[in-house]
Amino acid sequence: MTSTRVDFTSSAPVPGTMDVRWIHGSPSAKHNTDPDIQVHAYNEHTFILRQNKAIDYEAPFLFLLFGNDRAVLLDTGATASAEHFPIQRTVDDLTRRWLAVHPREDYELLVLHTHAHGDHTAGDTQFTGRAGTVVVGADRATAWAYLELDEPGRAGRVDLGGRMLECLATPGHHESAITFYDRYTGLLFTGDTVYPGRLYVNDWPAFRSTMDSLIRFAESRPVTHVLGCHIEMTGVPGVDYPVRTTFQPDEPPLQMTTQQLRDIRAAIDEVGDRTGRHAFADFIICYEQP
């Protein structure tokens, strides 16, 4: 049985909610009572997942978006073991629930990545052999070719079945980095390029160019929220939690704004070519020459 297709072509972004308190770890592993993966429904077709910091201090955010013909999972987390991080089981459960409301005879899953660092790709192995699943390699050559990002400044596209994602090559943090824009919600998924935390820069000129591209891109589209993959700042402006922290009770929100994209670009000019750690209110730029 096939249900009526969902209309994902609204002229304005369809709203969702970011009214959520994220799981943020616990003072010790034995006192951890949080789920392995927190699932937040932004709206009925869009889900934000966070890995438990007690499992891995990176605690990345993952994103699952449903279209008429297939869903896309952006990143697979920092832990390979299904016993300790059941990402496939979580995705399967959410997919079953979505298909119960929107039945389809055939439905696919596409796994893409914001970049190739291990804390965003470790769960890929859980999807090996899963029926109806395409896992696209996170390395630059594979991912950029799949998304047709071979020309500088060109936006690739992924059609989930009426729900269109635009994809931008955004190197700087990592050579393979990609930003995804969901026209349906107006969400801009920036991976580790932009988030409330330590922005580790691998290639300074590329990072500067990427921020220019993101600002131009955001100015030409309605962006509701900028969503990166980590929270590392505290509630005190300019102060972050130390690396490997597993308990962050005073986190700021995950979502950022297009103004903060401009703030980062201004910070780049302020930093110049100086290496080191440069703290600003909502983020910290960390640049060491290779």
NORCOR-V446761 format. One record per residue. N is the residue number from 1. RES is the residue in three letters. PHI is phi in radians with two decimals (NA if undefined). Layout:
BEGIN
n/res/phi
N/RES/PHI
N/RES/PHI
END
This chain:
BEGIN
n/res/phi
1/MET/NA
2/THR/-2.10
3/SER/-1.47
4/THR/-1.09
5/ARG/-1.20
6/VAL/-1.33
7/ASP/-1.51
8/PHE/-1.78
9/THR/-1.92
10/SER/-1.00
11/SER/-1.22
12/ALA/-2.13
13/PRO/-0.98
14/VAL/-1.34
15/PRO/-1.24
16/GLY/-2.58
17/THR/-2.09
18/MET/-1.95
19/ASP/-1.41
20/VAL/-2.63
21/ARG/-1.84
22/TRP/-1.30
23/ILE/-1.07
24/HIS/-2.36
25/GLY/1.53
26/SER/-2.58
27/PRO/-1.03
28/SER/-2.61
29/ALA/-1.05
30/LYS/-1.23
31/HIS/-1.68
32/ASN/-1.24
33/THR/-2.13
34/ASP/-1.30
35/PRO/-1.18
36/ASP/-1.08
37/ILE/-2.37
38/GLN/-1.56
39/VAL/-2.00
40/HIS/-2.09
41/ALA/-1.49
42/TYR/-1.14
43/ASN/-2.64
44/GLU/-1.19
45/HIS/-2.03
46/THR/-2.45
47/PHE/-2.25
48/ILE/-1.96
49/LEU/-2.07
50/ARG/-2.19
51/GLN/-1.32
52/ASN/-1.20
53/LYS/-1.16
54/ALA/-1.23
55/ILE/-1.51
56/ASP/-2.66
57/TYR/-1.07
58/GLU/-1.10
59/ALA/0.75
60/PRO/-1.21
61/PHE/-1.68
62/LEU/-2.15
63/PHE/-2.37
64/LEU/-2.13
65/LEU/-2.09
66/PHE/-1.78
67/GLY/-2.06
68/ASN/-1.22
69/ASP/-1.87
70/ARG/-2.84
71/ALA/-1.86
72/VAL/-2.14
73/LEU/-1.90
74/LEU/-1.68
75/ASP/1.36
76/THR/-2.24
77/GLY/1.67
78/ALA/-1.76
79/THR/-2.29
80/ALA/-1.43
81/SER/-1.20
82/ALA/-1.19
83/GLU/-1.16
84/HIS/-1.69
85/PHE/-2.57
86/PRO/-1.41
87/ILE/-1.21
88/GLN/-1.11
89/ARG/-1.07
90/THR/-1.15
91/VAL/-1.11
92/ASP/-1.07
93/ASP/-1.16
94/LEU/-1.13
95/THR/-1.17
96/ARG/-1.04
97/ARG/-1.13
98/TRP/-1.16
99/LEU/-1.24
100/ALA/-1.15
101/VAL/-1.59
102/HIS/-2.21
103/PRO/-1.09
104/ARG/-2.41
105/GLU/-1.28
106/ASP/-2.24
107/TYR/-2.56
108/GLU/-1.88
109/LEU/-2.21
110/LEU/-1.97
111/VAL/-1.89
112/LEU/-2.11
113/HIS/-2.38
114/THR/-1.35
115/HIS/-3.05
116/ALA/-1.70
117/HIS/-1.14
118/GLY/-1.07
119/ASP/-1.33
120/HIS/-2.08
121/THR/-2.22
122/ALA/-1.04
123/GLY/-1.41
124/ASP/-0.96
125/THR/-1.08
126/GLN/-1.20
127/PHE/-1.73
128/THR/-1.14
129/GLY/1.47
130/ARG/-1.19
131/ALA/-1.06
132/GLY/1.14
133/THR/-2.17
134/VAL/-2.06
135/VAL/-1.84
136/VAL/-1.55
137/GLY/-0.95
138/ALA/-1.51
139/ASP/-1.12
140/ARG/-1.01
141/ALA/-1.05
142/THR/-1.25
143/ALA/-1.15
144/TRP/-1.17
145/ALA/-1.16
146/TYR/-1.07
147/LEU/-1.63
148/GLU/1.00
149/LEU/-1.81
150/ASP/-1.33
151/GLU/-1.85
152/PRO/-0.97
153/GLY/1.44
154/ARG/-1.48
155/ALA/-1.62
156/GLY/-1.45
157/ARG/-2.42
158/VAL/-2.23
159/ASP/-1.73
160/LEU/-1.59
161/GLY/1.80
162/GLY/1.49
163/ARG/-1.84
164/MET/-1.84
165/LEU/-1.84
166/GLU/-1.78
167/CYS/-2.22
168/LEU/-2.18
169/ALA/-1.26
170/THR/-2.35
171/PRO/-1.22
172/GLY/2.50
173/HIS/-1.26
174/HIS/-2.56
175/GLU/-1.10
176/SER/-1.64
177/ALA/-1.04
178/ILE/-2.34
179/THR/-1.89
180/PHE/-2.01
181/TYR/-2.11
182/ASP/-1.73
183/ARG/-1.07
184/TYR/-1.14
185/THR/-1.80
186/GLY/1.36
187/LEU/-1.41
188/LEU/-1.95
189/PHE/-1.71
190/THR/-1.84
191/GLY/1.02
192/ASP/-1.72
193/THR/-1.33
194/VAL/-2.42
195/TYR/-2.91
196/PRO/-1.36
197/GLY/-3.10
198/ARG/-1.49
199/LEU/-1.60
200/TYR/-1.38
201/VAL/-1.84
202/ASN/-1.60
203/ASP/-2.32
204/TRP/-1.12
205/PRO/-1.05
206/ALA/-1.15
207/PHE/-1.12
208/ARG/-1.06
209/SER/-1.11
210/THR/-1.09
211/MET/-1.14
212/ASP/-1.06
213/SER/-1.13
214/LEU/-1.14
215/ILE/-1.13
216/ARG/-1.06
217/PHE/-1.07
218/ALA/-1.17
219/GLU/-1.24
220/SER/-1.79
221/ARG/-2.50
222/PRO/-1.34
223/VAL/-1.85
224/THR/-1.48
225/HIS/-2.54
226/VAL/-1.78
227/LEU/-2.06
228/GLY/-1.59
229/CYS/-1.95
230/HIS/-2.55
231/ILE/-2.18
232/GLU/-2.27
233/MET/-1.39
234/THR/-1.68
235/GLY/-1.33
236/VAL/-1.67
237/PRO/-0.93
238/GLY/1.43
239/VAL/-1.99
240/ASP/-1.91
241/TYR/-1.35
242/PRO/-1.06
243/VAL/-0.98
244/ARG/1.32
245/THR/-1.13
246/THR/-2.00
247/PHE/-2.48
248/GLN/-2.24
249/PRO/-1.30
250/ASP/-2.14
251/GLU/-1.40
252/PRO/-1.37
253/PRO/-1.09
254/LEU/-1.18
255/GLN/-1.22
256/MET/-2.12
257/THR/-2.14
258/THR/-1.17
259/GLN/-1.08
260/GLN/-1.22
261/LEU/-1.08
262/ARG/-1.18
263/ASP/-1.11
264/ILE/-1.15
265/ARG/-1.11
266/ALA/-1.14
267/ALA/-1.13
268/ILE/-1.03
269/ASP/-1.12
270/GLU/-1.16
271/VAL/-1.22
272/GLY/1.18
273/ASP/-1.87
274/ARG/-1.27
275/THR/-1.37
276/GLY/1.94
277/ARG/-1.87
278/HIS/-2.25
279/ALA/-1.57
280/PHE/-2.23
281/ALA/-0.99
282/ASP/-1.89
283/PHE/-2.86
284/ILE/-2.29
285/ILE/-1.59
286/CYS/-2.08
287/TYR/-2.30
288/GLU/-2.18
289/GLN/-1.13
290/PRO/-1.02
END
